[in-house]
Amino acid sequence: MINLTYLKQIFFLNKIEFFYSLKNYLQKYLRSIKLEILYGFSLHDLLKLYIVGIFRGAISTRASSISFSFFMAFFPFLLFVLNLIPFFPIENFDSLFLDFLQSLLPRDSAVFFHEIFLDINENKRSGLLSTTFIFSMVLIGNGINSIFDCFSGSYHVEFTRSFFKQYMYAILVGFILVFIMLVATSVSILFDLLIQEAKYYISDLLYFLKYIFLVGFSLIVFSCLYFFGSIQGKNLKFISPGSVMTTVLLLISTYFFGLYIENFASYNELYGSIGALIIMMIYIWINSISLILGFELNVVMYKLKNN
């Protein structure tokens, strides 16, 4: 008669030996990969430090803090930009900007802003413009300062700036990002105008170039945050491995999050119009995690560079 208990023990032991052997093989293989960008260290050293930083760095909590601050800063800034639209003497500028806005936001969230957009477009409020600008810059500074605080909370970060110095950097980066955002909006709208006037085979090329431009715009934004966000940031190149990684994660998360919302989620059916806000907050939280993951990679690269 077959002893089932004995067979189970053998199977279990063989399973342990298999995974142990696989682990040793992977470690040996990763230790053998040494790239110039790793400053003489192996890929195993990079992954070991990176994984430790992720699990000990309270990433979810830090991402929640970033997403809340960004959410608070986004709407005043959006209101400021929308108030500028009636002062642009460009035909159909408002509809082109709305298309640009919808390309940046999840579809259901973009629909949520439609009535606000129409109200601001039909009524020029110069007083609201100046008030909103000051209010939005304060909140943007607070939001970026919160991002810098979350960077300082990394497991591998040992040196941080004083509160005042960090807040000054946050205000500076806020102005830089506002300028980049306005330039990106103008260039994107210019692409849309050219696409409308171009022939079909040229319009495809222009559409592709517009997509590349938006990817480059995202890369520059992340690079600014990483470069000015910590003391260690300036010791790496402006276009860092972390900013490239975060840009790639942004593209992946945007694509799959759009598929999820379109095919599986039913927030609007459950919560009505507030579902658009929930969708947007989830989207911001996911990309906040990507932002922290990219920063953790940069910190590990800095640590390897300085042994």
PAMI-346421 format. One record per residue (C-alpha): residue number from 1; residue in one letter; x, y, z. Coordinates in nm, 2 decimals, m for minus. Each point is the difference from the previous one (the first is absolute). Layout:
atom pos:NUM | code:a | xx:X | yy:Y | zz:Z;
...
END
This chain:
atom pos:1 | code:m | xx:0.00 | yy:0.00 | zz:0.00;
atom pos:2 | code:i | xx:0.13 | yy:0.35 | zz:m0.10;
atom pos:3 | code:n | xx:0.08 | yy:0.23 | zz:0.29;
atom pos:4 | code:l | xx:m0.16 | yy:0.33 | zz:m0.11;
atom pos:5 | code:t | xx:0.16 | yy:0.19 | zz:0.29;
atom pos:6 | code:y | xx:0.35 | yy:m0.11 | zz:m0.10;
atom pos:7 | code:l | xx:m0.07 | yy:0.10 | zz:m0.36;
atom pos:8 | code:k | xx:m0.12 | yy:0.34 | zz:0.11;
atom pos:9 | code:q | xx:0.31 | yy:0.06 | zz:0.20;
atom pos:10 | code:i | xx:0.22 | yy:m0.10 | zz:m0.29;
atom pos:11 | code:f | xx:m0.19 | yy:0.23 | zz:m0.23;
atom pos:12 | code:f | xx:0.02 | yy:0.29 | zz:0.25;
atom pos:13 | code:l | xx:0.37 | yy:m0.05 | zz:0.05;
atom pos:14 | code:n | xx:0.06 | yy:m0.01 | zz:m0.38;
atom pos:15 | code:k | xx:m0.20 | yy:0.31 | zz:m0.04;
atom pos:16 | code:i | xx:0.21 | yy:0.18 | zz:0.26;
atom pos:17 | code:e | xx:0.32 | yy:m0.12 | zz:m0.16;
atom pos:18 | code:f | xx:m0.12 | yy:0.12 | zz:m0.34;
atom pos:19 | code:f | xx:m0.08 | yy:0.35 | zz:0.12;
atom pos:20 | code:y | xx:0.32 | yy:0.02 | zz:0.20;
atom pos:21 | code:s | xx:0.20 | yy:m0.10 | zz:m0.31;
atom pos:22 | code:l | xx:m0.19 | yy:0.24 | zz:m0.22;
atom pos:23 | code:k | xx:0.07 | yy:0.28 | zz:0.26;
atom pos:24 | code:n | xx:0.37 | yy:m0.08 | zz:0.00;
atom pos:25 | code:y | xx:0.01 | yy:m0.01 | zz:m0.38;
atom pos:26 | code:l | xx:m0.17 | yy:0.34 | zz:m0.03;
atom pos:27 | code:q | xx:0.22 | yy:0.16 | zz:0.26;
atom pos:28 | code:k | xx:0.31 | yy:m0.13 | zz:m0.18;
atom pos:29 | code:y | xx:m0.13 | yy:0.12 | zz:m0.34;
atom pos:30 | code:l | xx:m0.09 | yy:0.35 | zz:0.13;
atom pos:31 | code:r | xx:0.34 | yy:0.03 | zz:0.17;
atom pos:32 | code:s | xx:0.17 | yy:m0.07 | zz:m0.33;
atom pos:33 | code:i | xx:m0.18 | yy:0.30 | zz:m0.17;
atom pos:34 | code:k | xx:0.21 | yy:0.31 | zz:0.06;
atom pos:35 | code:l | xx:m0.08 | yy:0.31 | zz:m0.20;
atom pos:36 | code:e | xx:0.19 | yy:0.32 | zz:m0.03;
atom pos:37 | code:i | xx:m0.30 | yy:0.19 | zz:0.12;
atom pos:38 | code:l | xx:0.01 | yy:m0.19 | zz:0.33;
atom pos:39 | code:y | xx:0.35 | yy:0.13 | zz:0.08;
atom pos:40 | code:g | xx:0.16 | yy:m0.34 | zz:0.03;
atom pos:41 | code:f | xx:m0.28 | yy:m0.16 | zz:0.20;
atom pos:42 | code:s | xx:m0.21 | yy:m0.29 | zz:m0.12;
atom pos:43 | code:l | xx:m0.37 | yy:m0.01 | zz:m0.09;
atom pos:44 | code:h | xx:m0.05 | yy:m0.21 | zz:0.31;
atom pos:45 | code:d | xx:0.13 | yy:0.28 | zz:0.22;
atom pos:46 | code:l | xx:m0.24 | yy:0.25 | zz:m0.17;
atom pos:47 | code:l | xx:m0.30 | yy:m0.22 | zz:0.04;
atom pos:48 | code:k | xx:0.08 | yy:m0.09 | zz:0.36;
atom pos:49 | code:l | xx:0.02 | yy:0.37 | zz:0.10;
atom pos:50 | code:y | xx:m0.30 | yy:0.10 | zz:m0.21;
atom pos:51 | code:i | xx:m0.23 | yy:m0.27 | zz:0.15;
atom pos:52 | code:v | xx:0.11 | yy:0.08 | zz:0.35;
atom pos:53 | code:g | xx:m0.08 | yy:0.37 | zz:m0.06;
atom pos:54 | code:i | xx:m0.34 | yy:m0.09 | zz:m0.14;
atom pos:55 | code:f | xx:m0.11 | yy:m0.23 | zz:0.29;
atom pos:56 | code:r | xx:0.14 | yy:0.22 | zz:0.28;
atom pos:57 | code:g | xx:m0.09 | yy:0.33 | zz:m0.16;
atom pos:58 | code:a | xx:m0.38 | yy:0.01 | zz:0.07;
atom pos:59 | code:i | xx:m0.07 | yy:0.06 | zz:m0.37;
atom pos:60 | code:s | xx:m0.38 | yy:m0.02 | zz:0.02;
atom pos:61 | code:t | xx:m0.02 | yy:0.26 | zz:0.29;
atom pos:62 | code:r | xx:0.24 | yy:0.24 | zz:m0.18;
atom pos:63 | code:a | xx:m0.19 | yy:m0.04 | zz:m0.33;
atom pos:64 | code:s | xx:m0.33 | yy:0.09 | zz:0.18;
atom pos:65 | code:s | xx:0.16 | yy:0.31 | zz:0.14;
atom pos:66 | code:i | xx:0.12 | yy:0.11 | zz:m0.35;
atom pos:67 | code:s | xx:m0.33 | yy:m0.08 | zz:m0.16;
atom pos:68 | code:f | xx:m0.20 | yy:0.21 | zz:0.25;
atom pos:69 | code:s | xx:0.24 | yy:0.30 | zz:m0.03;
atom pos:70 | code:f | xx:0.00 | yy:m0.03 | zz:m0.38;
atom pos:71 | code:f | xx:m0.38 | yy:m0.02 | zz:0.00;
atom pos:72 | code:m | xx:m0.03 | yy:0.31 | zz:0.21;
atom pos:73 | code:a | xx:0.24 | yy:0.19 | zz:m0.23;
atom pos:74 | code:f | xx:m0.14 | yy:m0.12 | zz:m0.33;
atom pos:75 | code:f | xx:m0.34 | yy:0.17 | zz:0.00;
atom pos:76 | code:p | xx:0.11 | yy:0.35 | zz:0.08;
atom pos:77 | code:f | xx:0.27 | yy:m0.03 | zz:m0.26;
atom pos:78 | code:l | xx:m0.26 | yy:m0.14 | zz:m0.25;
atom pos:79 | code:l | xx:m0.23 | yy:0.29 | zz:0.08;
atom pos:80 | code:f | xx:0.28 | yy:0.25 | zz:m0.06;
atom pos:81 | code:v | xx:0.08 | yy:m0.15 | zz:m0.34;
atom pos:82 | code:l | xx:m0.36 | yy:m0.02 | zz:m0.10;
atom pos:83 | code:n | xx:m0.05 | yy:0.37 | zz:0.09;
atom pos:84 | code:l | xx:0.28 | yy:0.09 | zz:m0.24;
atom pos:85 | code:i | xx:m0.18 | yy:m0.16 | zz:m0.30;
atom pos:86 | code:p | xx:m0.24 | yy:0.29 | zz:m0.08;
atom pos:87 | code:f | xx:0.29 | yy:0.24 | zz:m0.03;
atom pos:88 | code:f | xx:0.16 | yy:m0.20 | zz:m0.28;
atom pos:89 | code:p | xx:m0.10 | yy:0.15 | zz:m0.34;
atom pos:90 | code:i | xx:0.03 | yy:m0.34 | zz:m0.18;
atom pos:91 | code:e | xx:m0.30 | yy:m0.15 | zz:m0.18;
atom pos:92 | code:n | xx:m0.13 | yy:m0.32 | zz:0.17;
atom pos:93 | code:f | xx:0.27 | yy:0.03 | zz:0.26;
atom pos:94 | code:d | xx:m0.25 | yy:m0.11 | zz:0.27;
atom pos:95 | code:s | xx:m0.10 | yy:m0.32 | zz:m0.17;
atom pos:96 | code:l | xx:0.37 | yy:m0.08 | zz:m0.08;
atom pos:97 | code:f | xx:0.09 | yy:0.05 | zz:0.36;
atom pos:98 | code:l | xx:m0.29 | yy:m0.22 | zz:0.11;
atom pos:99 | code:d | xx:0.14 | yy:m0.27 | zz:m0.23;
atom pos:100 | code:f | xx:0.34 | yy:0.04 | zz:0.16;
atom pos:101 | code:l | xx:m0.15 | yy:m0.03 | zz:0.35;
atom pos:102 | code:q | xx:m0.19 | yy:m0.31 | zz:m0.09;
atom pos:103 | code:s | xx:0.32 | yy:m0.16 | zz:m0.13;
atom pos:104 | code:l | xx:0.16 | yy:0.04 | zz:0.34;
atom pos:105 | code:l | xx:m0.28 | yy:m0.11 | zz:0.22;
atom pos:106 | code:p | xx:m0.20 | yy:m0.33 | zz:0.02;
atom pos:107 | code:r | xx:m0.30 | yy:0.04 | zz:m0.23;
atom pos:108 | code:d | xx:m0.27 | yy:m0.01 | zz:0.27;
atom pos:109 | code:s | xx:0.19 | yy:0.26 | zz:0.20;
atom pos:110 | code:a | xx:0.04 | yy:0.23 | zz:m0.30;
atom pos:111 | code:v | xx:m0.38 | yy:0.00 | zz:m0.05;
atom pos:112 | code:f | xx:m0.04 | yy:0.11 | zz:0.36;
atom pos:113 | code:f | xx:0.17 | yy:0.33 | zz:m0.08;
atom pos:114 | code:h | xx:m0.22 | yy:0.08 | zz:m0.30;
atom pos:115 | code:e | xx:m0.25 | yy:0.23 | zz:0.17;
atom pos:116 | code:i | xx:0.28 | yy:0.19 | zz:0.19;
atom pos:117 | code:f | xx:0.19 | yy:0.04 | zz:m0.32;
atom pos:118 | code:l | xx:m0.31 | yy:0.15 | zz:m0.18;
atom pos:119 | code:d | xx:m0.07 | yy:0.24 | zz:0.29;
atom pos:120 | code:i | xx:0.35 | yy:0.14 | zz:0.00;
atom pos:121 | code:n | xx:0.02 | yy:0.02 | zz:m0.37;
atom pos:122 | code:e | xx:m0.32 | yy:0.21 | zz:m0.02;
atom pos:123 | code:n | xx:0.10 | yy:0.24 | zz:0.28;
atom pos:124 | code:k | xx:0.32 | yy:0.19 | zz:0.02;
atom pos:125 | code:r | xx:0.09 | yy:0.06 | zz:0.36;
atom pos:126 | code:s | xx:0.33 | yy:0.19 | zz:0.03;
atom pos:127 | code:g | xx:m0.04 | yy:0.03 | zz:0.38;
atom pos:128 | code:l | xx:m0.04 | yy:m0.37 | zz:0.03;
atom pos:129 | code:l | xx:0.31 | yy:m0.05 | zz:m0.22;
atom pos:130 | code:s | xx:0.24 | yy:0.19 | zz:0.24;
atom pos:131 | code:t | xx:m0.15 | yy:m0.15 | zz:0.31;
atom pos:132 | code:t | xx:0.00 | yy:m0.35 | zz:m0.14;
atom pos:133 | code:f | xx:0.37 | yy:0.04 | zz:m0.11;
atom pos:134 | code:i | xx:0.12 | yy:0.09 | zz:0.35;
atom pos:135 | code:f | xx:m0.21 | yy:m0.27 | zz:0.16;
atom pos:136 | code:s | xx:0.10 | yy:m0.26 | zz:m0.25;
atom pos:137 | code:m | xx:0.38 | yy:0.08 | zz:0.03;
atom pos:138 | code:v | xx:m0.03 | yy:m0.04 | zz:0.38;
atom pos:139 | code:l | xx:m0.17 | yy:m0.33 | zz:m0.03;
atom pos:140 | code:i | xx:0.24 | yy:m0.12 | zz:m0.27;
atom pos:141 | code:g | xx:0.29 | yy:0.09 | zz:0.22;
atom pos:142 | code:n | xx:m0.16 | yy:m0.19 | zz:0.29;
atom pos:143 | code:g | xx:m0.06 | yy:m0.30 | zz:m0.24;
atom pos:144 | code:i | xx:0.36 | yy:m0.01 | zz:m0.12;
atom pos:145 | code:n | xx:0.13 | yy:0.05 | zz:0.35;
atom pos:146 | code:s | xx:m0.21 | yy:m0.31 | zz:0.10;
atom pos:147 | code:i | xx:0.16 | yy:m0.19 | zz:m0.29;
atom pos:148 | code:f | xx:0.35 | yy:0.11 | zz:0.13;
atom pos:149 | code:d | xx:m0.10 | yy:m0.11 | zz:0.35;
atom pos:150 | code:c | xx:m0.09 | yy:m0.34 | zz:m0.14;
atom pos:151 | code:f | xx:0.33 | yy:m0.02 | zz:m0.17;
atom pos:152 | code:s | xx:0.17 | yy:0.07 | zz:0.33;
atom pos:153 | code:g | xx:m0.19 | yy:m0.29 | zz:0.15;
atom pos:154 | code:s | xx:0.19 | yy:m0.25 | zz:m0.21;
atom pos:155 | code:y | xx:0.18 | yy:m0.27 | zz:0.19;
atom pos:156 | code:h | xx:0.32 | yy:0.07 | zz:m0.18;
atom pos:157 | code:v | xx:0.00 | yy:0.39 | zz:0.05;
atom pos:158 | code:e | xx:0.23 | yy:0.10 | zz:0.27;
atom pos:159 | code:f | xx:0.03 | yy:0.38 | zz:m0.05;
atom pos:160 | code:t | xx:m0.29 | yy:0.25 | zz:m0.04;
atom pos:161 | code:r | xx:m0.04 | yy:0.37 | zz:m0.04;
atom pos:162 | code:s | xx:m0.14 | yy:0.24 | zz:0.25;
atom pos:163 | code:f | xx:m0.37 | yy:0.08 | zz:m0.02;
atom pos:164 | code:f | xx:0.05 | yy:0.35 | zz:m0.13;
atom pos:165 | code:k | xx:0.25 | yy:m0.09 | zz:m0.26;
atom pos:166 | code:q | xx:m0.21 | yy:m0.29 | zz:m0.12;
atom pos:167 | code:y | xx:m0.31 | yy:0.22 | zz:m0.02;
atom pos:168 | code:m | xx:0.19 | yy:0.25 | zz:m0.21;
atom pos:169 | code:y | xx:0.11 | yy:m0.28 | zz:m0.24;
atom pos:170 | code:a | xx:m0.37 | yy:m0.11 | zz:m0.01;
atom pos:171 | code:i | xx:m0.12 | yy:0.35 | zz:m0.10;
atom pos:172 | code:l | xx:0.28 | yy:0.02 | zz:m0.27;
atom pos:173 | code:v | xx:m0.09 | yy:m0.34 | zz:m0.14;
atom pos:174 | code:g | xx:m0.37 | yy:0.11 | zz:0.01;
atom pos:175 | code:f | xx:0.08 | yy:0.30 | zz:m0.23;
atom pos:176 | code:i | xx:0.21 | yy:m0.22 | zz:m0.23;
atom pos:177 | code:l | xx:m0.28 | yy:m0.26 | zz:m0.03;
atom pos:178 | code:v | xx:m0.27 | yy:0.27 | zz:m0.06;
atom pos:179 | code:f | xx:0.22 | yy:0.14 | zz:m0.28;
atom pos:180 | code:i | xx:0.06 | yy:m0.35 | zz:m0.15;
atom pos:181 | code:m | xx:m0.37 | yy:m0.08 | zz:0.02;
atom pos:182 | code:l | xx:m0.10 | yy:0.32 | zz:m0.19;
atom pos:183 | code:v | xx:0.27 | yy:m0.06 | zz:m0.26;
atom pos:184 | code:a | xx:m0.12 | yy:m0.36 | zz:m0.04;
atom pos:185 | code:t | xx:m0.36 | yy:0.11 | zz:m0.03;
atom pos:186 | code:s | xx:0.09 | yy:0.25 | zz:m0.27;
atom pos:187 | code:v | xx:0.22 | yy:m0.24 | zz:m0.20;
atom pos:188 | code:s | xx:m0.27 | yy:m0.27 | zz:0.03;
atom pos:189 | code:i | xx:m0.26 | yy:0.23 | zz:m0.13;
atom pos:190 | code:l | xx:0.23 | yy:0.11 | zz:m0.29;
atom pos:191 | code:f | xx:0.04 | yy:m0.37 | zz:m0.09;
atom pos:192 | code:d | xx:m0.38 | yy:m0.03 | zz:0.00;
atom pos:193 | code:l | xx:m0.04 | yy:0.30 | zz:m0.24;
atom pos:194 | code:l | xx:0.27 | yy:m0.15 | zz:m0.23;
atom pos:195 | code:i | xx:m0.17 | yy:m0.34 | zz:0.01;
atom pos:196 | code:q | xx:m0.34 | yy:0.16 | zz:m0.10;
atom pos:197 | code:e | xx:0.16 | yy:0.18 | zz:m0.30;
atom pos:198 | code:a | xx:0.24 | yy:m0.28 | zz:m0.11;
atom pos:199 | code:k | xx:m0.07 | yy:m0.28 | zz:m0.25;
atom pos:200 | code:y | xx:m0.07 | yy:m0.34 | zz:0.14;
atom pos:201 | code:y | xx:0.34 | yy:m0.15 | zz:m0.04;
atom pos:202 | code:i | xx:0.17 | yy:0.30 | zz:0.15;
atom pos:203 | code:s | xx:m0.26 | yy:0.02 | zz:0.28;
atom pos:204 | code:d | xx:0.10 | yy:m0.35 | zz:0.11;
atom pos:205 | code:l | xx:0.36 | yy:0.11 | zz:0.03;
atom pos:206 | code:l | xx:m0.10 | yy:0.32 | zz:0.19;
atom pos:207 | code:y | xx:m0.22 | yy:m0.21 | zz:0.24;
atom pos:208 | code:f | xx:0.30 | yy:m0.23 | zz:0.07;
atom pos:209 | code:l | xx:0.22 | yy:0.31 | zz:0.06;
atom pos:210 | code:k | xx:m0.26 | yy:0.14 | zz:0.24;
atom pos:211 | code:y | xx:0.00 | yy:m0.32 | zz:0.19;
atom pos:212 | code:i | xx:0.38 | yy:0.00 | zz:0.02;
atom pos:213 | code:f | xx:m0.01 | yy:0.36 | zz:0.12;
atom pos:214 | code:l | xx:m0.24 | yy:m0.08 | zz:0.28;
atom pos:215 | code:v | xx:0.22 | yy:m0.29 | zz:0.11;
atom pos:216 | code:g | xx:0.30 | yy:0.23 | zz:0.00;
atom pos:217 | code:f | xx:m0.20 | yy:0.26 | zz:0.20;
atom pos:218 | code:s | xx:m0.08 | yy:m0.27 | zz:0.26;
atom pos:219 | code:l | xx:0.37 | yy:m0.09 | zz:0.02;
atom pos:220 | code:i | xx:0.11 | yy:0.36 | zz:0.06;
atom pos:221 | code:v | xx:m0.26 | yy:0.04 | zz:0.27;
atom pos:222 | code:f | xx:0.12 | yy:m0.31 | zz:0.19;
atom pos:223 | code:s | xx:0.36 | yy:0.10 | zz:m0.06;
atom pos:224 | code:c | xx:m0.06 | yy:0.34 | zz:0.16;
atom pos:225 | code:l | xx:m0.17 | yy:m0.16 | zz:0.31;
atom pos:226 | code:y | xx:0.29 | yy:m0.25 | zz:0.05;
atom pos:227 | code:f | xx:0.28 | yy:0.25 | zz:m0.08;
atom pos:228 | code:f | xx:m0.12 | yy:0.27 | zz:0.25;
atom pos:229 | code:g | xx:m0.19 | yy:m0.23 | zz:0.23;
atom pos:230 | code:s | xx:0.29 | yy:m0.12 | zz:0.22;
atom pos:231 | code:i | xx:0.36 | yy:0.07 | zz:0.07;
atom pos:232 | code:q | xx:0.10 | yy:m0.32 | zz:m0.18;
atom pos:233 | code:g | xx:m0.19 | yy:0.10 | zz:m0.32;
atom pos:234 | code:k | xx:0.27 | yy:0.24 | zz:m0.13;
atom pos:235 | code:n | xx:0.26 | yy:m0.27 | zz:0.02;
atom pos:236 | code:l | xx:m0.17 | yy:m0.19 | zz:m0.28;
atom pos:237 | code:k | xx:m0.07 | yy:0.11 | zz:m0.36;
atom pos:238 | code:f | xx:m0.30 | yy:0.22 | zz:m0.06;
atom pos:239 | code:i | xx:m0.16 | yy:m0.28 | zz:m0.21;
atom pos:240 | code:s | xx:0.05 | yy:m0.27 | zz:0.25;
atom pos:241 | code:p | xx:m0.09 | yy:m0.38 | zz:0.00;
atom pos:242 | code:g | xx:m0.28 | yy:0.08 | zz:0.25;
atom pos:243 | code:s | xx:m0.16 | yy:0.26 | zz:m0.22;
atom pos:244 | code:v | xx:0.01 | yy:m0.23 | zz:m0.31;
atom pos:245 | code:m | xx:m0.15 | yy:m0.29 | zz:0.21;
atom pos:246 | code:t | xx:m0.28 | yy:0.23 | zz:0.13;
atom pos:247 | code:t | xx:m0.08 | yy:0.12 | zz:m0.35;
atom pos:248 | code:v | xx:m0.03 | yy:m0.36 | zz:m0.12;
atom pos:249 | code:l | xx:m0.21 | yy:m0.09 | zz:0.30;
atom pos:250 | code:l | xx:m0.23 | yy:0.30 | zz:m0.07;
atom pos:251 | code:l | xx:m0.06 | yy:m0.12 | zz:m0.35;
atom pos:252 | code:i | xx:m0.07 | yy:m0.36 | zz:0.11;
atom pos:253 | code:s | xx:m0.23 | yy:0.10 | zz:0.29;
atom pos:254 | code:t | xx:m0.19 | yy:0.25 | zz:m0.21;
atom pos:255 | code:y | xx:m0.07 | yy:m0.26 | zz:m0.27;
atom pos:256 | code:f | xx:m0.10 | yy:m0.28 | zz:0.23;
atom pos:257 | code:f | xx:m0.20 | yy:0.23 | zz:0.24;
atom pos:258 | code:g | xx:m0.19 | yy:0.13 | zz:m0.31;
atom pos:259 | code:l | xx:m0.08 | yy:m0.36 | zz:m0.10;
atom pos:260 | code:y | xx:m0.11 | yy:m0.08 | zz:0.36;
atom pos:261 | code:i | xx:m0.23 | yy:0.30 | zz:0.03;
atom pos:262 | code:e | xx:m0.15 | yy:m0.06 | zz:m0.34;
atom pos:263 | code:n | xx:m0.07 | yy:m0.37 | zz:0.03;
atom pos:264 | code:f | xx:m0.02 | yy:m0.09 | zz:0.37;
atom pos:265 | code:a | xx:m0.05 | yy:0.30 | zz:0.23;
atom pos:266 | code:s | xx:m0.35 | yy:0.14 | zz:0.07;
atom pos:267 | code:y | xx:0.07 | yy:0.29 | zz:0.23;
atom pos:268 | code:n | xx:m0.23 | yy:0.24 | zz:m0.19;
atom pos:269 | code:e | xx:m0.29 | yy:m0.25 | zz:0.04;
atom pos:270 | code:l | xx:0.06 | yy:m0.04 | zz:0.37;
atom pos:271 | code:y | xx:0.10 | yy:0.35 | zz:0.11;
atom pos:272 | code:g | xx:m0.14 | yy:0.22 | zz:m0.28;
atom pos:273 | code:s | xx:0.20 | yy:0.31 | zz:m0.09;
atom pos:274 | code:i | xx:0.23 | yy:m0.04 | zz:0.30;
atom pos:275 | code:g | xx:0.12 | yy:m0.32 | zz:m0.17;
atom pos:276 | code:a | xx:0.21 | yy:0.22 | zz:m0.23;
atom pos:277 | code:l | xx:0.19 | yy:0.14 | zz:0.30;
atom pos:278 | code:i | xx:0.06 | yy:m0.35 | zz:0.14;
atom pos:279 | code:i | xx:0.14 | yy:m0.11 | zz:m0.34;
atom pos:280 | code:m | xx:0.23 | yy:0.29 | zz:m0.01;
atom pos:281 | code:m | xx:0.12 | yy:m0.05 | zz:0.36;
atom pos:282 | code:i | xx:0.08 | yy:m0.36 | zz:m0.07;
atom pos:283 | code:y | xx:0.18 | yy:0.09 | zz:m0.31;
atom pos:284 | code:i | xx:0.21 | yy:0.26 | zz:0.19;
atom pos:285 | code:w | xx:0.08 | yy:m0.25 | zz:0.27;
atom pos:286 | code:i | xx:0.12 | yy:m0.26 | zz:m0.24;
atom pos:287 | code:n | xx:0.23 | yy:0.25 | zz:m0.17;
atom pos:288 | code:s | xx:0.12 | yy:0.12 | zz:0.34;
atom pos:289 | code:i | xx:0.12 | yy:m0.35 | zz:0.07;
atom pos:290 | code:s | xx:0.18 | yy:0.01 | zz:m0.34;
atom pos:291 | code:l | xx:0.16 | yy:0.33 | zz:0.10;
atom pos:292 | code:i | xx:0.13 | yy:m0.15 | zz:0.33;
atom pos:293 | code:l | xx:0.13 | yy:m0.31 | zz:m0.18;
atom pos:294 | code:g | xx:0.20 | yy:0.21 | zz:m0.24;
atom pos:295 | code:f | xx:0.14 | yy:0.20 | zz:0.29;
atom pos:296 | code:e | xx:0.10 | yy:m0.31 | zz:0.19;
atom pos:297 | code:l | xx:0.19 | yy:m0.12 | zz:m0.31;
atom pos:298 | code:n | xx:0.19 | yy:0.34 | zz:m0.01;
atom pos:299 | code:v | xx:0.09 | yy:m0.02 | zz:0.36;
atom pos:300 | code:v | xx:0.14 | yy:m0.35 | zz:m0.04;
atom pos:301 | code:m | xx:0.20 | yy:0.11 | zz:m0.30;
atom pos:302 | code:y | xx:0.14 | yy:0.29 | zz:0.21;
atom pos:303 | code:k | xx:0.09 | yy:m0.25 | zz:0.28;
atom pos:304 | code:l | xx:0.18 | yy:m0.23 | zz:m0.24;
atom pos:305 | code:k | xx:0.18 | yy:0.30 | zz:m0.15;
atom pos:306 | code:n | xx:0.13 | yy:0.10 | zz:0.34;
atom pos:307 | code:n | xx:0.06 | yy:m0.36 | zz:0.11;
END
